[in-house]
């Protein structure tokens, strides 16, 4: 087999002539594989480094002294590696770190949920060496947030006559603030004739909350809400549109098991997300250049999607009215989101009341007063303003 012998002799000579480069590439490859987990924050940096080394392996195996195609590939990879290093450094220095402890549980239907029966579990928000907050959270048997010093039902009212059901995301839940600073608690303090129920879950959208009215989860019903009269308030923030659709920015932090939900023939359909979108989301979120250039998968600005979004809210309202035919179903556009996309409102049930309170008059001058620095979640000051507007709305009814 003279041809094979000649090939391996030439390959050996080539490797020997570039032994220093090959040793350095081997060390780079070993370090890449031996540091950290296979899939971590540096996954795509490692991936690009492996491809970079692979271009040299291919060139050696093909016995090529020069290859302009491989040179171009290396140049592109070198460019991507540089951006990836910048992105990894940015993640470590410019991203707020949150330590949740055991606040959440995986859920096959909802994606995840709050752990029930928590008593003073901690949550810490860190910005570098600065602690922005260290808050304790408690939940009841259904995973609803309650006060750490409240009676087991989580109410401040001794003789409540009506219910106030608040649902939404972390803004409703009150991420980074004590229970007494959340707007469900502040509302109950102002209106002791109501009993507030906090169904907010950080990271959720209305597609998950709709399941709380559905028989598959069924935690909003006559057994869990005993007061015969009252209202529901769903608090909207623009990111809920991405969460229902499953945008790539959403899956930068959300569980990949977050469900795909829509309404069909007055029934709530729940399916797993499309795997192609999940993989593409991981790709776009993991590659620094894509994030720096803000290349994302966004929800479509189409009638069909706005209808789908509104239908999910309509479903929740319909289920609530079955429980309380005379109750009010409100949607509050959280203050500070003036000018956000509200095209979906036109597809809502006409009985649903939507209100959009303007931001406080001093909002632009005092944003640190109204939002947790480096975090963006509202403080007690903005929640108190929101409650004031909620009560004005109720007085108009």
Secondary structure per residue as TSV (DSSP state, phi and psi in degrees):
chain	resnum	aa	ss	phi	psi
A	1	X	-	360.0	66.2
A	2	X	H	-60.9	-33.2
A	3	X	H	-64.0	-44.2
A	4	X	H	-66.2	-41.9
A	5	X	H	-62.2	-41.8
A	6	X	H	-65.1	-38.1
A	7	X	H	-62.9	-48.5
A	8	X	H	-69.1	-31.6
A	9	X	H	-65.6	-44.2
A	10	X	H	-65.3	-37.7
A	11	X	H	-65.1	-43.4
A	12	X	H	-62.2	-42.0
A	13	X	H	-63.9	-39.8
A	14	X	H	-66.1	-43.9
A	15	X	H	-64.7	-38.4
A	16	X	H	-66.8	-37.5
A	17	X	H	-70.3	-21.7
A	18	X	T	-120.5	36.5
A	19	X	H	-62.6	-37.6
A	20	X	H	-64.6	-46.3
A	21	X	H	-61.7	-42.7
A	22	X	H	-67.3	-36.1
A	23	X	H	-65.9	-43.1
A	24	X	H	-63.1	-40.0
A	25	X	H	-66.4	-37.8
A	26	X	H	-65.2	-42.8
A	27	X	H	-62.1	-43.0
A	28	X	H	-60.3	-41.6
A	29	X	H	-66.6	-41.7
A	30	X	H	-65.2	-44.3
A	31	X	H	-61.8	-40.5
A	32	X	H	-60.3	-43.3
A	33	X	H	-80.1	-27.4
A	34	X	H	-90.8	-10.3
A	35	X	S	-100.2	123.3
A	36	X	S	72.5	-173.3
A	37	X	-	-80.8	165.3
A	38	X	S	-63.0	-43.9
A	39	X	S	-116.5	108.0
A	40	X	S	-145.0	-167.4
A	41	X	T	-60.7	-24.1
A	42	X	T	-99.2	15.3
A	43	X	H	-57.1	-49.8
A	44	X	H	-72.5	-27.9
A	45	X	H	-63.4	-44.5
A	46	X	H	-64.4	-40.1
A	47	X	H	-60.7	-45.2
A	48	X	H	-66.5	-36.6
A	49	X	H	-64.5	-40.1
A	50	X	H	-64.5	-43.1
A	51	X	H	-62.5	-38.1
A	52	X	H	-60.9	-47.2
A	53	X	H	-64.1	-38.1
A	54	X	H	-62.0	-31.4
A	55	X	H	-62.8	-35.2
A	56	X	H	-72.1	-38.5
A	57	X	H	-61.2	-44.9
A	58	X	H	-62.9	-43.0
A	59	X	H	-62.2	-40.8
A	60	X	H	-67.1	-44.1
A	61	X	H	-64.4	-31.4
A	62	X	T	-88.8	1.7
A	63	X	T	57.5	38.8
A	64	X	-	-95.3	124.0
A	65	X	S	-77.1	-33.3
A	66	X	-	-139.2	145.4
A	67	X	-	-152.6	107.1
A	68	X	H	-66.7	-31.8
A	69	X	H	-63.2	-44.6
A	70	X	H	-68.9	-33.1
A	71	X	H	-62.4	-41.3
A	72	X	H	-66.1	-41.1
A	73	X	H	-61.0	-42.3
A	74	X	H	-65.4	-39.9
A	75	X	H	-61.9	-43.9
A	76	X	H	-63.4	-45.3
A	77	X	H	-64.8	-39.0
A	78	X	H	-61.8	-40.6
A	79	X	H	-63.5	-45.3
A	80	X	H	-65.7	-38.9
A	81	X	H	-62.8	-42.2
A	82	X	H	-60.4	-46.6
A	83	X	H	-64.6	-36.1
A	84	X	H	-67.0	-38.8
A	85	X	H	-63.1	-42.7
A	86	X	H	-60.2	-42.3
A	87	X	H	-66.1	-43.0
A	88	X	H	-62.8	-42.7
A	89	X	H	-63.1	-41.8
A	90	X	H	-62.4	-41.7
A	91	X	H	-59.9	-39.4
A	92	X	H	-78.7	-24.1
A	93	X	H	-108.7	-23.4
A	94	X	H	-119.6	13.7
A	95	X	S	-114.8	134.2
A	96	X	-	-71.9	133.8
A	97	X	E	-97.9	131.8
A	98	X	E	-121.9	131.1
A	99	X	E	-112.0	112.8
A	100	X	-	-95.8	-17.6
A	101	X	-	68.6	-133.7
A	102	X	S	-110.8	46.5
A	103	X	-	-74.9	-25.5
A	104	X	E	-121.9	154.7
A	105	X	E	-125.0	144.4
A	106	X	E	-69.4	144.4
A	107	X	E	-139.2	126.3
A	108	X	T	-64.8	-26.8
A	109	X	T	-95.2	-47.2
A	110	X	T	-89.1	-13.5
A	111	X	E	96.1	-60.3
A	112	X	E	-159.0	170.1
A	113	X	E	-157.0	166.7
A	114	X	E	-73.8	142.3
A	115	X	-	-71.7	129.6
A	116	X	T	-73.7	159.8
A	117	X	T	58.1	36.6
A	118	X	-	-79.2	145.9
A	119	X	-	-131.3	96.1
A	120	X	S	67.8	41.9
A	121	X	E	-76.3	144.2
A	122	X	E	-92.1	152.1
A	123	X	E	-139.9	127.0
A	124	X	E	-119.7	134.0
A	125	X	E	-111.4	123.3
A	126	X	E	-121.4	138.9
A	127	X	E	-126.0	97.6
A	128	X	T	64.9	-123.5
A	129	X	T	-93.3	3.1
A	130	X	E	-96.2	129.8
A	131	X	E	-91.7	111.7
A	132	X	E	-78.4	-35.1
A	133	X	E	-160.8	153.7
A	134	X	E	-139.5	97.8
A	135	X	E	-115.4	145.4
A	136	X	E	-101.5	141.6
A	137	X	E	-123.4	144.5
A	138	X	E	-133.6	148.9
A	139	X	E	-133.2	160.0
A	140	X	-	-91.7	-167.6
A	141	X	T	-67.0	-17.6
A	142	X	T	-100.0	3.1
A	143	X	S	82.6	15.0
A	144	X	-	-83.6	137.9
A	145	X	E	-70.3	136.3
A	146	X	E	-133.8	168.3
A	147	X	-	-72.4	146.9
A	148	X	T	-67.1	-24.8
A	149	X	T	-114.5	18.5
A	150	X	S	-86.7	169.4
A	151	X	-	-71.4	163.1
A	152	X	T	-52.7	-29.2
A	153	X	T	-76.5	-10.2
A	154	X	-	78.4	33.2
A	155	X	-	-120.7	150.3
A	156	X	S	-97.1	-7.8
A	157	X	-	-94.6	133.9
A	158	X	S	-80.5	-37.7
A	159	X	S	-132.1	69.3
A	160	X	-	-67.6	144.7
A	161	X	-	-111.6	-23.6
A	162	X	E	-136.0	162.1
A	163	X	E	-106.2	148.8
A	164	X	E	-128.5	103.1
A	165	X	E	-96.6	116.1
A	166	X	E	-107.9	125.5
A	167	X	E	-135.5	155.0
A	168	X	-	163.7	-140.1
A	169	X	S	-115.7	-143.4
A	170	X	H	-65.6	-25.2
A	171	X	H	-65.4	-40.2
A	172	X	H	-72.7	-46.1
A	173	X	H	-58.2	-42.5
A	174	X	T	95.4	54.3
A	175	X	T	-67.2	129.9
A	176	X	T	85.2	1.3
A	177	X	S	-132.6	157.2
A	178	X	-	-66.6	157.9
A	179	X	G	-56.3	-39.6
A	180	X	G	-64.7	-15.2
A	181	X	G	-96.5	-4.7
A	182	X	S	-74.9	155.1
A	183	X	H	-73.0	-26.3
A	184	X	H	-62.2	-40.2
A	185	X	H	-70.9	-41.5
A	186	X	H	-64.5	-36.0
A	187	X	H	-64.4	-44.0
A	188	X	H	-65.5	-33.7
A	189	X	H	-63.8	-37.8
A	190	X	H	-79.1	-30.3
A	191	X	-	-127.3	79.3
A	192	X	T	-67.3	-6.3
A	193	X	T	-79.4	-3.5
A	194	X	E	-112.8	150.4
A	195	X	E	-108.6	120.6
A	196	X	E	-87.2	139.4
A	197	X	E	-121.4	120.7
A	198	X	E	-98.2	101.1
A	199	X	-	-100.1	17.1
A	200	X	-	-72.1	140.0
A	201	X	-	-134.6	123.7
A	202	X	T	-62.1	132.4
A	203	X	T	91.7	-8.7
A	204	X	-	-82.6	161.4
A	205	X	-	-125.5	177.4
A	206	X	H	-63.9	-20.0
A	207	X	H	-66.2	-33.0
A	208	X	H	-81.8	-40.0
A	209	X	H	-64.9	-31.7
A	210	X	H	-58.1	-29.8
A	211	X	H	-69.9	-18.7
A	212	X	H	-68.5	-24.6
A	213	X	H	-89.8	-11.4
A	214	X	S	-91.3	152.4
A	215	X	T	-62.5	-20.1
A	216	X	T	-74.1	-24.1
A	217	X	T	-118.4	-54.8
A	218	X	-	55.6	56.2
A	219	X	-	-107.4	1.5
A	220	X	S	-118.4	99.7
A	221	X	S	-156.4	-176.1
A	222	X	T	-68.5	-20.0
A	223	X	T	-80.6	-32.8
A	224	X	T	-94.7	-22.5
A	225	X	-	-119.7	97.7
A	226	X	-	-85.9	-24.7
A	227	X	-	-67.6	129.9
A	228	X	S	-71.2	-28.7
A	229	X	E	-119.5	160.7
A	230	X	E	154.5	-151.4
A	231	X	E	-152.3	166.1
A	232	X	E	-118.4	138.4
A	233	X	E	-125.8	115.1
A	234	X	E	-96.2	123.6
A	235	X	E	-98.9	121.0
A	236	X	E	-98.8	137.3
A	237	X	-	-127.5	152.6
A	238	X	T	-56.6	-30.3
A	239	X	H	-64.9	-15.6
A	240	X	H	-61.9	-30.3
A	241	X	H	-63.2	-42.4
A	242	X	H	-67.2	-34.3
A	243	X	H	-70.6	-39.0
A	244	X	H	-66.8	-43.9
A	245	X	H	-71.6	-38.3
A	246	X	T	93.7	49.1
A	247	X	-	-68.0	159.4
A	248	X	T	-66.2	-35.7
A	249	X	T	-62.1	-35.3
A	250	X	G	-61.0	-43.0
A	251	X	G	-83.6	8.7
A	252	X	G	-70.7	-23.1
A	253	X	T	-137.4	-17.9
A	254	X	S	-79.8	155.8
A	255	X	-	-65.8	139.5
A	256	X	T	-67.5	-11.7
A	257	X	T	-89.4	3.6
A	258	X	-	-55.1	129.2
A	259	X	-	-78.1	156.6
A	260	X	E	-95.6	117.0
A	261	X	E	-125.5	137.3
A	262	X	E	-154.9	167.0
A	263	X	E	-104.7	133.6
A	264	X	E	-141.0	122.3
A	265	X	T	52.9	45.2
A	266	X	T	65.3	13.9
A	267	X	E	-116.2	150.1
A	268	X	E	-90.0	117.1
A	269	X	E	-98.3	129.8
A	270	X	E	-123.8	123.8
A	271	X	E	-135.5	159.3
A	272	X	-	-67.7	155.2
A	273	X	-	-66.7	154.1
A	274	X	-	-66.3	129.4
A	275	X	H	-63.4	-34.7
A	276	X	H	-62.0	-39.3
A	277	X	H	-69.4	-37.6
A	278	X	H	-64.3	-44.4
A	279	X	H	-65.5	-41.1
A	280	X	H	-66.3	-35.9
A	281	X	H	-63.0	-44.2
A	282	X	H	-59.9	-41.0
A	283	X	H	-63.7	-48.8
A	284	X	H	-68.2	-34.3
A	285	X	H	-78.2	-25.6
A	286	X	H	-88.1	-26.6
A	287	X	-	-87.2	118.3
A	288	X	H	-58.8	-39.2
A	289	X	H	-63.0	-39.8
A	290	X	H	-64.3	-40.1
A	291	X	H	-70.0	-40.3
A	292	X	H	-65.9	-33.5
A	293	X	T	-88.2	0.4
A	294	X	T	57.6	47.0
A	295	X	-	-89.3	112.1
A	296	X	-	-138.0	164.5
A	297	X	-	-96.3	116.1
A	298	X	-	-110.6	160.1
A	299	X	-	-64.9	147.5
A	300	X	-	-79.4	141.5
A	301	X	-	-89.1	66.6
A	302	X	S	-124.4	158.5
A	303	X	H	-61.1	-39.6
A	304	X	H	-63.7	-39.2
A	305	X	H	-73.2	-42.6
A	306	X	H	-60.3	-38.3
A	307	X	H	-64.5	-42.8
A	308	X	H	-60.4	-44.8
A	309	X	H	-62.4	-47.6
A	310	X	H	-64.7	-37.2
A	311	X	H	-61.8	-34.7
A	312	X	H	-64.6	-41.6
A	313	X	H	-68.7	-40.7
A	314	X	H	-59.4	-38.3
A	315	X	H	-60.9	-46.5
A	316	X	H	-60.7	-42.6
A	317	X	H	-63.5	-43.3
A	318	X	H	-61.8	-42.7
A	319	X	H	-66.0	-37.6
A	320	X	H	-65.4	-42.2
A	321	X	H	-67.2	-26.0
A	322	X	H	-65.5	-34.0
A	323	X	H	-79.9	-37.9
A	324	X	-	-140.6	86.3
A	325	X	T	-59.1	-25.6
A	326	X	T	-99.5	4.0
A	327	X	-	-76.3	160.5
A	328	X	E	-99.8	140.2
A	329	X	E	-118.5	112.6
A	330	X	E	-108.4	151.9
A	331	X	E	-123.4	124.9
A	332	X	E	-108.1	123.1
A	333	X	E	-82.8	112.9
A	334	X	-	-58.5	136.1
A	335	X	T	-54.2	146.5
A	336	X	T	94.2	1.1
A	337	X	-	-110.9	39.7
A	338	X	T	-62.7	136.2
A	339	X	T	84.5	5.2
A	340	X	-	-74.6	167.1
A	341	X	-	-71.2	112.9
A	342	X	-	-122.5	25.2
A	343	X	G	-61.2	-26.0
A	344	X	G	-69.0	-19.8
A	345	X	G	-60.4	-34.8
A	346	X	G	-64.9	-14.5
A	347	X	G	-101.0	7.1
A	348	X	S	-78.1	157.7
A	349	X	-	-58.7	131.9
A	350	X	T	-59.0	-21.3
A	351	X	T	-76.1	-16.2
A	352	X	S	-77.7	129.4
A	353	X	E	-98.2	127.4
A	354	X	E	-113.4	131.5
A	355	X	E	-132.0	145.1
A	356	X	-	-129.1	85.6
A	357	X	-	-66.2	140.0
A	358	X	-	-68.7	162.6
A	359	X	-	-66.5	155.2
A	360	X	-	-54.5	151.7
A	361	X	T	-61.4	-28.5
A	362	X	T	-101.1	18.8
A	363	X	T	-60.1	-49.8
A	364	X	T	-64.0	-30.9
A	365	X	T	-84.4	-18.0
A	366	X	-	-136.2	49.7
A	367	X	H	-62.6	-32.4
A	368	X	H	-68.5	-19.8
A	369	X	H	-73.7	-32.6
A	370	X	H	-102.8	-13.2
A	371	X	B	-134.7	146.5
A	372	X	-	-66.2	124.9
A	373	X	T	-56.1	140.0
A	374	X	T	65.3	3.6
A	375	X	T	-121.2	-49.1
A	376	X	-	97.6	-14.6
A	377	X	-	-73.1	150.5
A	378	X	B	-71.7	151.7
A	379	X	-	-92.7	179.3
A	380	X	H	-60.7	-34.2
A	381	X	H	-61.1	-45.1
A	382	X	H	-72.8	-35.1
A	383	X	H	-64.8	-40.1
A	384	X	H	-63.5	-39.6
A	385	X	H	-63.5	-42.7
A	386	X	H	-60.7	-43.9
A	387	X	H	-61.8	-40.5
A	388	X	H	-57.4	-42.5
A	389	X	H	-71.7	-34.5
A	390	X	H	-61.9	-43.5
A	391	X	H	-68.6	-33.1
A	392	X	H	-63.4	-40.8
A	393	X	H	-61.7	-45.0
A	394	X	H	-64.9	-34.8
A	395	X	H	-68.9	-24.2
A	396	X	H	-77.9	-21.7
A	397	X	-	-75.0	360.0
